[in-house]
């Protein structure tokens, strides 16, 4: 998996928006649940959002619900995280990940990890 912060990069002011993308090369991408995780400096990696194989079911951490939207485009082997109303506390390295199951299960490990994309939200 590979990820990027989009055309504007990973720096944004508080209250702004940023779209992260994640690309997968495997032909089985459309059968996997996908998710986004993040790790802030000095903290453990935490769950952000997940989407099932088709994109019809999503799940969000309470800290981002209503502000972030996870989506996927199976035809283009891509997944996205639209981040709106960003806060300084959203600053973290964001990782995309895949799970070999149709619907995301928090109790299951993620099977594929991206390298991570640094997102910095300034006040």
C-alpha positions as CSV (number, residue, x, y, z in Angstrom):
1,X,0.0,0.0,0.0
2,X,1.0,3.5,-0.7
3,X,-0.5,6.8,0.6
4,X,-0.3,10.5,-0.1
5,X,-1.7,13.7,1.4
6,X,-3.0,14.9,-1.9
7,X,-2.0,17.8,-4.2
8,X,-1.7,20.3,-1.3
9,X,0.6,18.2,0.8
10,X,0.2,17.4,4.5
11,X,0.1,20.9,6.0
12,X,-3.2,22.6,6.7
13,X,-4.5,25.3,9.0
14,X,-7.0,24.5,11.7
15,X,-10.5,24.4,10.3
16,X,-9.3,23.5,6.9
17,X,-9.6,20.3,4.9
18,X,-7.3,17.7,3.5
19,X,-7.9,14.5,1.5
20,X,-5.6,11.5,1.9
21,X,-5.4,8.8,-0.6
22,X,-4.2,5.2,-0.5
23,X,-3.3,3.1,-3.5
24,X,-3.2,-0.6,-3.6
25,X,-1.9,-2.8,-6.4
26,X,-3.4,-6.1,-5.6
27,X,-6.3,-7.4,-7.7
28,X,-8.0,-8.6,-4.5
29,X,-8.2,-5.1,-3.2
30,X,-12.0,-5.0,-3.8
31,X,-12.5,-7.9,-1.5
32,X,-10.8,-6.4,1.5
33,X,-11.9,-4.2,4.3
34,X,-9.7,-1.1,4.6
35,X,-8.9,1.4,7.3
36,X,-7.1,4.5,8.4
37,X,-5.0,4.7,11.5
38,X,-2.9,7.5,12.9
39,X,-0.1,8.0,15.4
40,X,0.6,11.3,17.1
41,X,4.0,12.2,18.4
42,X,4.6,10.3,21.7
43,X,1.4,8.3,21.4
44,X,0.4,4.9,20.3
45,X,-1.2,4.3,16.9
46,X,-5.0,4.6,17.0
47,X,-7.9,3.6,14.8
48,X,-9.5,6.4,12.8
49,X,-11.9,4.9,10.3
50,X,-12.7,1.7,8.4
51,X,-14.8,0.7,5.3
52,X,-16.0,-2.6,4.2
53,X,-15.2,-4.3,0.9
54,X,-17.8,-2.5,-1.1
55,X,-17.8,0.9,0.6
56,X,-21.3,0.5,1.9
57,X,-20.4,0.2,5.5
58,X,-18.2,2.6,7.5
59,X,-17.0,3.0,11.0
60,X,-15.3,6.0,12.7
61,X,-13.6,6.8,15.9
62,X,-15.6,9.2,18.0
63,X,-12.9,11.7,17.8
64,X,-13.4,12.1,14.0
65,X,-17.0,11.2,13.5
66,X,-18.8,13.9,11.6
67,X,-15.6,15.5,10.4
68,X,-13.8,12.7,8.5
69,X,-15.2,10.5,5.7
70,X,-13.7,7.3,4.5
71,X,-14.4,6.1,1.0
72,X,-13.0,3.7,-1.6
73,X,-12.9,3.4,-5.4
74,X,-12.4,-0.2,-6.1
75,X,-12.2,0.3,-9.9
76,X,-9.1,2.4,-9.3
77,X,-7.7,0.4,-6.4
78,X,-7.9,3.5,-4.2
79,X,-9.1,4.5,-0.7
80,X,-9.6,8.0,0.6
81,X,-9.9,9.9,3.9
82,X,-11.6,13.2,3.5
83,X,-10.7,15.3,6.6
84,X,-12.8,18.4,7.3
85,X,-12.8,20.9,10.2
86,X,-9.3,19.8,11.1
87,X,-7.9,20.5,14.6
88,X,-4.4,20.7,15.8
89,X,-4.9,17.5,17.7
90,X,-5.4,15.7,14.4
91,X,-1.7,16.2,13.8
92,X,-0.3,12.7,13.3
93,X,1.2,10.3,10.9
94,X,-1.7,8.6,9.0
95,X,-1.5,5.1,7.8
96,X,-3.8,3.2,5.5
97,X,-4.2,-0.5,6.1
98,X,-6.0,-3.5,4.7
99,X,-7.6,-6.5,6.3
100,X,-8.3,-9.9,4.7
101,X,-11.9,-9.8,5.6
102,X,-15.0,-8.4,3.9
103,X,-16.0,-6.3,6.9
104,X,-13.6,-4.6,9.3
105,X,-13.1,-6.3,12.6
106,X,-11.3,-4.4,15.3
107,X,-10.3,-7.7,16.9
108,X,-8.5,-8.8,13.8
109,X,-5.0,-7.6,12.9
110,X,-4.5,-5.6,9.8
111,X,-2.7,-7.6,7.1
112,X,-1.3,-4.8,5.0
113,X,0.1,-1.4,6.0
114,X,1.1,1.7,4.1
115,X,4.2,3.7,5.0
116,X,2.4,6.6,6.5
117,X,1.7,10.2,5.7
118,X,2.4,13.1,8.0
119,X,-0.5,15.5,8.5
120,X,0.3,18.7,10.4
121,X,-2.6,21.0,11.4
122,X,-1.5,24.4,12.5
123,X,-3.5,26.8,14.7
